[in-house]
Amino acid sequence: MDYHDGRMLRRYISDTAKILPRRRSGVCAKHQRRLAVTLKRARMLAIIPITEKLVRK
């Protein structure tokens, strides 16, 4: 996993910018932990958003 590839990482976050669980992302437990660390690094560097802006009506 490379934390610089924002397009690939967006596949593993939900519409509300939460990390998808293992059963939805389809990766094993070991790779899910690595994915979570990679996503958190990308968030710290502002490559992917921390939260999505929600609009309520």
N, CA, C and O atoms as a Maestro MAE file, in Angstrom:
{
 s_m_m2io_version
 :::
 2.0.0
}

f_m_ct {
 s_m_title
 :::
 protein
 m_atom[228] {
  # First column is atom index #
  i_m_mmod_type
  r_m_x_coord
  r_m_y_coord
  r_m_z_coord
  i_m_residue_number
  s_m_chain_name
  s_m_pdb_residue_name
  s_m_pdb_atom_name
  i_m_atomic_number
  :::
  1 25 0.833 -1.189 0.000 1 A "MET " " N  " 7
  2 3 0.000 0.000 0.000 1 A "MET " " CA " 6
  3 2 0.874 1.247 0.000 1 A "MET " " C  " 6
  4 15 1.841 1.356 0.754 1 A "MET " " O  " 8
  5 25 0.513 2.159 -0.847 2 A "ASP " " N  " 7
  6 3 1.232 3.422 -0.915 2 A "ASP " " CA " 6
  7 2 0.266 4.532 -0.536 2 A "ASP " " C  " 6
  8 15 -0.785 4.682 -1.160 2 A "ASP " " O  " 8
  9 25 0.609 5.304 0.472 3 A "TYR " " N  " 7
  10 3 -0.299 6.339 0.954 3 A "TYR " " CA " 6
  11 2 -0.362 7.539 0.022 3 A "TYR " " C  " 6
  12 15 -1.161 8.446 0.254 3 A "TYR " " O  " 8
  13 25 0.448 7.574 -1.016 4 A "HIS " " N  " 7
  14 3 0.411 8.685 -1.972 4 A "HIS " " CA " 6
  15 2 -0.668 8.508 -3.032 4 A "HIS " " C  " 6
  16 15 -1.036 9.475 -3.700 4 A "HIS " " O  " 8
  17 25 -1.176 7.303 -3.197 5 A "ASP " " N  " 7
  18 3 -2.160 7.014 -4.245 5 A "ASP " " CA " 6
  19 2 -3.573 7.236 -3.710 5 A "ASP " " C  " 6
  20 15 -4.214 6.296 -3.241 5 A "ASP " " O  " 8
  21 25 -4.053 8.463 -3.779 6 A "GLY " " N  " 7
  22 3 -5.357 8.827 -3.231 6 A "GLY " " CA " 6
  23 2 -6.523 8.167 -3.922 6 A "GLY " " C  " 6
  24 15 -7.512 7.837 -3.267 6 A "GLY " " O  " 8
  25 25 -6.443 7.963 -5.222 7 A "ARG " " N  " 7
  26 3 -7.546 7.341 -5.960 7 A "ARG " " CA " 6
  27 2 -7.763 5.902 -5.514 7 A "ARG " " C  " 6
  28 15 -8.900 5.460 -5.349 7 A "ARG " " O  " 8
  29 25 -6.681 5.181 -5.322 8 A "MET " " N  " 7
  30 3 -6.797 3.796 -4.892 8 A "MET " " CA " 6
  31 2 -7.322 3.729 -3.463 8 A "MET " " C  " 6
  32 15 -8.109 2.838 -3.142 8 A "MET " " O  " 8
  33 25 -6.905 4.646 -2.603 9 A "LEU " " N  " 7
  34 3 -7.320 4.628 -1.204 9 A "LEU " " CA " 6
  35 2 -8.786 5.007 -1.039 9 A "LEU " " C  " 6
  36 15 -9.425 4.556 -0.089 9 A "LEU " " O  " 8
  37 25 -9.334 5.815 -1.928 10 A "ARG " " N  " 7
  38 3 -10.749 6.197 -1.835 10 A "ARG " " CA " 6
  39 2 -11.676 4.997 -1.988 10 A "ARG " " C  " 6
  40 15 -12.837 5.047 -1.581 10 A "ARG " " O  " 8
  41 25 -11.163 3.926 -2.571 11 A "ARG " " N  " 7
  42 3 -11.948 2.707 -2.721 11 A "ARG " " CA " 6
  43 2 -12.236 2.056 -1.372 11 A "ARG " " C  " 6
  44 15 -13.200 1.301 -1.243 11 A "ARG " " O  " 8
  45 25 -11.416 2.339 -0.375 12 A "TYR " " N  " 7
  46 3 -11.529 1.704 0.929 12 A "TYR " " CA " 6
  47 2 -12.131 2.602 1.998 12 A "TYR " " C  " 6
  48 15 -12.078 2.271 3.182 12 A "TYR " " O  " 8
  49 25 -12.707 3.741 1.597 13 A "ILE " " N  " 7
  50 3 -13.404 4.595 2.551 13 A "ILE " " CA " 6
  51 2 -14.846 4.769 2.097 13 A "ILE " " C  " 6
  52 15 -15.141 4.718 0.903 13 A "ILE " " O  " 8
  53 25 -15.736 4.973 3.053 14 A "SER " " N  " 7
  54 3 -17.160 5.099 2.745 14 A "SER " " CA " 6
  55 2 -17.486 6.518 2.275 14 A "SER " " C  " 6
  56 15 -16.598 7.363 2.158 14 A "SER " " O  " 8
  57 25 -18.760 6.765 2.009 15 A "ASP " " N  " 7
  58 3 -19.203 8.087 1.576 15 A "ASP " " CA " 6
  59 2 -18.986 9.140 2.658 15 A "ASP " " C  " 6
  60 15 -18.802 10.320 2.357 15 A "ASP " " O  " 8
  61 25 -19.008 8.715 3.896 16 A "THR " " N  " 7
  62 3 -18.789 9.643 5.012 16 A "THR " " CA " 6
  63 2 -17.334 9.648 5.468 16 A "THR " " C  " 6
  64 15 -17.028 10.121 6.563 16 A "THR " " O  " 8
  65 25 -16.433 9.123 4.634 17 A "ALA " " N  " 7
  66 3 -14.982 9.103 4.848 17 A "ALA " " CA " 6
  67 2 -14.553 8.233 6.019 17 A "ALA " " C  " 6
  68 15 -13.525 8.501 6.640 17 A "ALA " " O  " 8
  69 25 -15.319 7.201 6.329 18 A "LYS " " N  " 7
  70 3 -14.909 6.242 7.343 18 A "LYS " " CA " 6
  71 2 -14.223 5.057 6.662 18 A "LYS " " C  " 6
  72 15 -14.515 4.740 5.509 18 A "LYS " " O  " 8
  73 25 -13.319 4.415 7.377 19 A "ILE " " N  " 7
  74 3 -12.631 3.250 6.842 19 A "ILE " " CA " 6
  75 2 -13.619 2.086 6.783 19 A "ILE " " C  " 6
  76 15 -14.291 1.777 7.767 19 A "ILE " " O  " 8
  77 25 -13.698 1.449 5.619 20 A "LEU " " N  " 7
  78 3 -14.624 0.332 5.455 20 A "LEU " " CA " 6
  79 2 -14.174 -0.857 6.286 20 A "LEU " " C  " 6
  80 15 -12.974 -1.085 6.438 20 A "LEU " " O  " 8
  81 25 -15.126 -1.624 6.830 21 A "PRO " " N  " 7
  82 3 -14.749 -2.814 7.594 21 A "PRO " " CA " 6
  83 2 -14.200 -3.903 6.674 21 A "PRO " " C  " 6
  84 15 -14.337 -3.842 5.452 21 A "PRO " " O  " 8
  85 25 -13.593 -4.870 7.284 22 A "ARG " " N  " 7
  86 3 -12.950 -5.952 6.564 22 A "ARG " " CA " 6
  87 2 -13.901 -6.728 5.668 22 A "ARG " " C  " 6
  88 15 -13.536 -7.113 4.557 22 A "ARG " " O  " 8
  89 25 -15.094 -6.955 6.135 23 A "ARG " " N  " 7
  90 3 -16.044 -7.753 5.344 23 A "ARG " " CA " 6
  91 2 -16.508 -7.011 4.097 23 A "ARG " " C  " 6
  92 15 -16.926 -7.644 3.128 23 A "ARG " " O  " 8
  93 25 -16.442 -5.691 4.104 24 A "ARG " " N  " 7
  94 3 -16.837 -4.921 2.908 24 A "ARG " " CA " 6
  95 2 -15.652 -4.618 2.004 24 A "ARG " " C  " 6
  96 15 -15.814 -4.534 0.786 24 A "ARG " " O  " 8
  97 25 -14.465 -4.451 2.577 25 A "SER " " N  " 7
  98 3 -13.299 -4.142 1.761 25 A "SER " " CA " 6
  99 2 -12.728 -5.387 1.093 25 A "SER " " C  " 6
  100 15 -12.115 -5.298 0.030 25 A "SER " " O  " 8
  101 25 -12.932 -6.568 1.726 26 A "GLY " " N  " 7
  102 3 -12.517 -7.815 1.104 26 A "GLY " " CA " 6
  103 2 -11.054 -8.167 1.297 26 A "GLY " " C  " 6
  104 15 -10.512 -8.965 0.533 26 A "GLY " " O  " 8
  105 25 -10.404 -7.596 2.293 27 A "VAL " " N  " 7
  106 3 -9.006 -7.918 2.561 27 A "VAL " " CA " 6
  107 2 -8.906 -8.726 3.848 27 A "VAL " " C  " 6
  108 15 -9.813 -8.705 4.680 27 A "VAL " " O  " 8
  109 25 -7.794 -9.436 4.001 28 A "CYS " " N  " 7
  110 3 -7.614 -10.242 5.207 28 A "CYS " " CA " 6
  111 2 -7.272 -9.329 6.385 28 A "CYS " " C  " 6
  112 15 -7.048 -8.132 6.204 28 A "CYS " " O  " 8
  113 25 -7.232 -9.896 7.584 29 A "ALA " " N  " 7
  114 3 -7.032 -9.111 8.799 29 A "ALA " " CA " 6
  115 2 -5.675 -8.400 8.799 29 A "ALA " " C  " 6
  116 15 -5.578 -7.240 9.200 29 A "ALA " " O  " 8
  117 25 -4.648 -9.087 8.355 30 A "LYS " " N  " 7
  118 3 -3.308 -8.494 8.323 30 A "LYS " " CA " 6
  119 2 -3.267 -7.277 7.400 30 A "LYS " " C  " 6
  120 15 -2.711 -6.238 7.756 30 A "LYS " " O  " 8
  121 25 -3.854 -7.414 6.225 31 A "HIS " " N  " 7
  122 3 -3.841 -6.315 5.272 31 A "HIS " " CA " 6
  123 2 -4.821 -5.208 5.669 31 A "HIS " " C  " 6
  124 15 -4.614 -4.051 5.302 31 A "HIS " " O  " 8
  125 25 -5.866 -5.533 6.398 32 A "GLN " " N  " 7
  126 3 -6.793 -4.509 6.885 32 A "GLN " " CA " 6
  127 2 -6.080 -3.581 7.876 32 A "GLN " " C  " 6
  128 15 -6.291 -2.369 7.857 32 A "GLN " " O  " 8
  129 25 -5.245 -4.150 8.732 33 A "ARG " " N  " 7
  130 3 -4.489 -3.327 9.679 33 A "ARG " " CA " 6
  131 2 -3.512 -2.421 8.942 33 A "ARG " " C  " 6
  132 15 -3.366 -1.251 9.294 33 A "ARG " " O  " 8
  133 25 -2.840 -2.953 7.920 34 A "ARG " " N  " 7
  134 3 -1.921 -2.132 7.122 34 A "ARG " " CA " 6
  135 2 -2.674 -1.054 6.347 34 A "ARG " " C  " 6
  136 15 -2.188 0.068 6.197 34 A "ARG " " O  " 8
  137 25 -3.852 -1.399 5.861 35 A "LEU " " N  " 7
  138 3 -4.687 -0.447 5.136 35 A "LEU " " CA " 6
  139 2 -5.117 0.695 6.040 35 A "LEU " " C  " 6
  140 15 -5.105 1.853 5.621 35 A "LEU " " O  " 8
  141 25 -5.496 0.385 7.275 36 A "ALA " " N  " 7
  142 3 -5.912 1.423 8.220 36 A "ALA " " CA " 6
  143 2 -4.770 2.391 8.513 36 A "ALA " " C  " 6
  144 15 -4.986 3.601 8.570 36 A "ALA " " O  " 8
  145 25 -3.569 1.874 8.696 37 A "VAL " " N  " 7
  146 3 -2.399 2.730 8.950 37 A "VAL " " CA " 6
  147 2 -2.119 3.605 7.735 37 A "VAL " " C  " 6
  148 15 -1.816 4.790 7.870 37 A "VAL " " O  " 8
  149 25 -2.223 3.011 6.544 38 A "THR " " N  " 7
  150 3 -1.985 3.763 5.308 38 A "THR " " CA " 6
  151 2 -3.015 4.873 5.129 38 A "THR " " C  " 6
  152 15 -2.664 5.989 4.747 38 A "THR " " O  " 8
  153 25 -4.279 4.576 5.402 39 A "LEU " " N  " 7
  154 3 -5.324 5.593 5.278 39 A "LEU " " CA " 6
  155 2 -5.118 6.725 6.281 39 A "LEU " " C  " 6
  156 15 -5.344 7.889 5.953 39 A "LEU " " O  " 8
  157 25 -4.698 6.397 7.488 40 A "LYS " " N  " 7
  158 3 -4.459 7.428 8.495 40 A "LYS " " CA " 6
  159 2 -3.280 8.312 8.108 40 A "LYS " " C  " 6
  160 15 -3.308 9.520 8.345 40 A "LYS " " O  " 8
  161 25 -2.254 7.726 7.520 41 A "ARG " " N  " 7
  162 3 -1.113 8.531 7.043 41 A "ARG " " CA " 6
  163 2 -1.549 9.479 5.930 41 A "ARG " " C  " 6
  164 15 -1.152 10.644 5.904 41 A "ARG " " O  " 8
  165 25 -2.369 8.971 5.012 42 A "ALA " " N  " 7
  166 3 -2.842 9.799 3.906 42 A "ALA " " CA " 6
  167 2 -3.727 10.936 4.417 42 A "ALA " " C  " 6
  168 15 -3.707 12.032 3.858 42 A "ALA " " O  " 8
  169 25 -4.495 10.687 5.467 43 A "ARG " " N  " 7
  170 3 -5.317 11.745 6.053 43 A "ARG " " CA " 6
  171 2 -4.450 12.821 6.690 43 A "ARG " " C  " 6
  172 15 -4.734 14.012 6.560 43 A "ARG " " O  " 8
  173 25 -3.391 12.402 7.380 44 A "MET " " N  " 7
  174 3 -2.512 13.373 8.035 44 A "MET " " CA " 6
  175 2 -1.824 14.279 7.018 44 A "MET " " C  " 6
  176 15 -1.547 15.443 7.307 44 A "MET " " O  " 8
  177 25 -1.552 13.752 5.836 45 A "LEU " " N  " 7
  178 3 -0.904 14.529 4.780 45 A "LEU " " CA " 6
  179 2 -1.905 15.215 3.859 45 A "LEU " " C  " 6
  180 15 -1.520 15.840 2.872 45 A "LEU " " O  " 8
  181 25 -3.196 15.097 4.185 46 A "ALA " " N  " 7
  182 3 -4.282 15.735 3.430 46 A "ALA " " CA " 6
  183 2 -4.377 15.226 1.997 46 A "ALA " " C  " 6
  184 15 -4.755 15.978 1.098 46 A "ALA " " O  " 8
  185 25 -4.041 13.966 1.776 47 A "ILE " " N  " 7
  186 3 -4.209 13.367 0.457 47 A "ILE " " CA " 6
  187 2 -5.656 12.929 0.275 47 A "ILE " " C  " 6
  188 15 -6.216 13.046 -0.815 47 A "ILE " " O  " 8
  189 25 -6.262 12.421 1.353 48 A "ILE " " N  " 7
  190 3 -7.687 12.097 1.353 48 A "ILE " " CA " 6
  191 2 -8.342 12.884 2.483 48 A "ILE " " C  " 6
  192 15 -7.672 13.231 3.455 48 A "ILE " " O  " 8
  193 25 -9.632 13.170 2.374 49 A "PRO " " N  " 7
  194 3 -10.276 13.984 3.404 49 A "PRO " " CA " 6
  195 2 -10.449 13.224 4.719 49 A "PRO " " C  " 6
  196 15 -10.591 12.001 4.734 49 A "PRO " " O  " 8
  197 25 -10.435 13.971 5.815 50 A "ILE " " N  " 7
  198 3 -10.679 13.374 7.124 50 A "ILE " " CA " 6
  199 2 -12.169 13.096 7.268 50 A "ILE " " C  " 6
  200 15 -12.553 12.021 7.728 50 A "ILE " " O  " 8
  201 25 -13.006 14.041 6.886 51 A "THR " " N  " 7
  202 3 -14.451 13.850 6.888 51 A "THR " " CA " 6
  203 2 -15.024 14.454 5.616 51 A "THR " " C  " 6
  204 15 -14.435 15.354 5.017 51 A "THR " " O  " 8
  205 25 -16.159 13.952 5.224 52 A "GLU " " N  " 7
  206 3 -16.884 14.529 4.095 52 A "GLU " " CA " 6
  207 2 -17.869 15.552 4.649 52 A "GLU " " C  " 6
  208 15 -18.415 15.371 5.738 52 A "GLU " " O  " 8
  209 25 -18.086 16.593 3.919 53 A "LYS " " N  " 7
  210 3 -19.028 17.607 4.352 53 A "LYS " " CA " 6
  211 2 -20.450 17.095 4.135 53 A "LYS " " C  " 6
  212 15 -20.850 16.808 3.007 53 A "LYS " " O  " 8
  213 25 -21.187 16.986 5.198 54 A "LEU " " N  " 7
  214 3 -22.564 16.509 5.123 54 A "LEU " " CA " 6
  215 2 -23.523 17.691 5.069 54 A "LEU " " C  " 6
  216 15 -23.395 18.644 5.838 54 A "LEU " " O  " 8
  217 25 -24.462 17.620 4.176 55 A "VAL " " N  " 7
  218 3 -25.459 18.678 4.043 55 A "VAL " " CA " 6
  219 2 -26.787 18.117 4.512 55 A "VAL " " C  " 6
  220 15 -27.277 17.139 3.947 55 A "VAL " " O  " 8
  221 25 -27.370 18.710 5.522 56 A "ARG " " N  " 7
  222 3 -28.668 18.276 6.027 56 A "ARG " " CA " 6
  223 2 -29.736 19.268 5.631 56 A "ARG " " C  " 6
  224 15 -29.523 20.479 5.668 56 A "ARG " " O  " 8
  225 25 -30.879 18.747 5.255 57 A "LYS " " N  " 7
  226 3 -31.979 19.623 4.848 57 A "LYS " " CA " 6
  227 2 -33.069 19.606 5.864 57 A "LYS " " C  " 6
  228 15 -34.082 20.284 5.695 57 A "LYS " " O  " 8
  :::
 }
 m_bond[227] {
  # First column is bond index #
  i_m_from
  i_m_to
  i_m_order
  :::
  1 1 2 1
  2 2 3 1
  3 3 4 2
  4 3 5 1
  5 5 6 1
  6 6 7 1
  7 7 8 2
  8 7 9 1
  9 9 10 1
  10 10 11 1
  11 11 12 2
  12 11 13 1
  13 13 14 1
  14 14 15 1
  15 15 16 2
  16 15 17 1
  17 17 18 1
  18 18 19 1
  19 19 20 2
  20 19 21 1
  21 21 22 1
  22 22 23 1
  23 23 24 2
  24 23 25 1
  25 25 26 1
  26 26 27 1
  27 27 28 2
  28 27 29 1
  29 29 30 1
  30 30 31 1
  31 31 32 2
  32 31 33 1
  33 33 34 1
  34 34 35 1
  35 35 36 2
  36 35 37 1
  37 37 38 1
  38 38 39 1
  39 39 40 2
  40 39 41 1
  41 41 42 1
  42 42 43 1
  43 43 44 2
  44 43 45 1
  45 45 46 1
  46 46 47 1
  47 47 48 2
  48 47 49 1
  49 49 50 1
  50 50 51 1
  51 51 52 2
  52 51 53 1
  53 53 54 1
  54 54 55 1
  55 55 56 2
  56 55 57 1
  57 57 58 1
  58 58 59 1
  59 59 60 2
  60 59 61 1
  61 61 62 1
  62 62 63 1
  63 63 64 2
  64 63 65 1
  65 65 66 1
  66 66 67 1
  67 67 68 2
  68 67 69 1
  69 69 70 1
  70 70 71 1
  71 71 72 2
  72 71 73 1
  73 73 74 1
  74 74 75 1
  75 75 76 2
  76 75 77 1
  77 77 78 1
  78 78 79 1
  79 79 80 2
  80 79 81 1
  81 81 82 1
  82 82 83 1
  83 83 84 2
  84 83 85 1
  85 85 86 1
  86 86 87 1
  87 87 88 2
  88 87 89 1
  89 89 90 1
  90 90 91 1
  91 91 92 2
  92 91 93 1
  93 93 94 1
  94 94 95 1
  95 95 96 2
  96 95 97 1
  97 97 98 1
  98 98 99 1
  99 99 100 2
  100 99 101 1
  101 101 102 1
  102 102 103 1
  103 103 104 2
  104 103 105 1
  105 105 106 1
  106 106 107 1
  107 107 108 2
  108 107 109 1
  109 109 110 1
  110 110 111 1
  111 111 112 2
  112 111 113 1
  113 113 114 1
  114 114 115 1
  115 115 116 2
  116 115 117 1
  117 117 118 1
  118 118 119 1
  119 119 120 2
  120 119 121 1
  121 121 122 1
  122 122 123 1
  123 123 124 2
  124 123 125 1
  125 125 126 1
  126 126 127 1
  127 127 128 2
  128 127 129 1
  129 129 130 1
  130 130 131 1
  131 131 132 2
  132 131 133 1
  133 133 134 1
  134 134 135 1
  135 135 136 2
  136 135 137 1
  137 137 138 1
  138 138 139 1
  139 139 140 2
  140 139 141 1
  141 141 142 1
  142 142 143 1
  143 143 144 2
  144 143 145 1
  145 145 146 1
  146 146 147 1
  147 147 148 2
  148 147 149 1
  149 149 150 1
  150 150 151 1
  151 151 152 2
  152 151 153 1
  153 153 154 1
  154 154 155 1
  155 155 156 2
  156 155 157 1
  157 157 158 1
  158 158 159 1
  159 159 160 2
  160 159 161 1
  161 161 162 1
  162 162 163 1
  163 163 164 2
  164 163 165 1
  165 165 166 1
  166 166 167 1
  167 167 168 2
  168 167 169 1
  169 169 170 1
  170 170 171 1
  171 171 172 2
  172 171 173 1
  173 173 174 1
  174 174 175 1
  175 175 176 2
  176 175 177 1
  177 177 178 1
  178 178 179 1
  179 179 180 2
  180 179 181 1
  181 181 182 1
  182 182 183 1
  183 183 184 2
  184 183 185 1
  185 185 186 1
  186 186 187 1
  187 187 188 2
  188 187 189 1
  189 189 190 1
  190 190 191 1
  191 191 192 2
  192 191 193 1
  193 193 194 1
  194 194 195 1
  195 195 196 2
  196 195 197 1
  197 197 198 1
  198 198 199 1
  199 199 200 2
  200 199 201 1
  201 201 202 1
  202 202 203 1
  203 203 204 2
  204 203 205 1
  205 205 206 1
  206 206 207 1
  207 207 208 2
  208 207 209 1
  209 209 210 1
  210 210 211 1
  211 211 212 2
  212 211 213 1
  213 213 214 1
  214 214 215 1
  215 215 216 2
  216 215 217 1
  217 217 218 1
  218 218 219 1
  219 219 220 2
  220 219 221 1
  221 221 222 1
  222 222 223 1
  223 223 224 2
  224 223 225 1
  225 225 226 1
  226 226 227 1
  227 227 228 2
  :::
 }
}
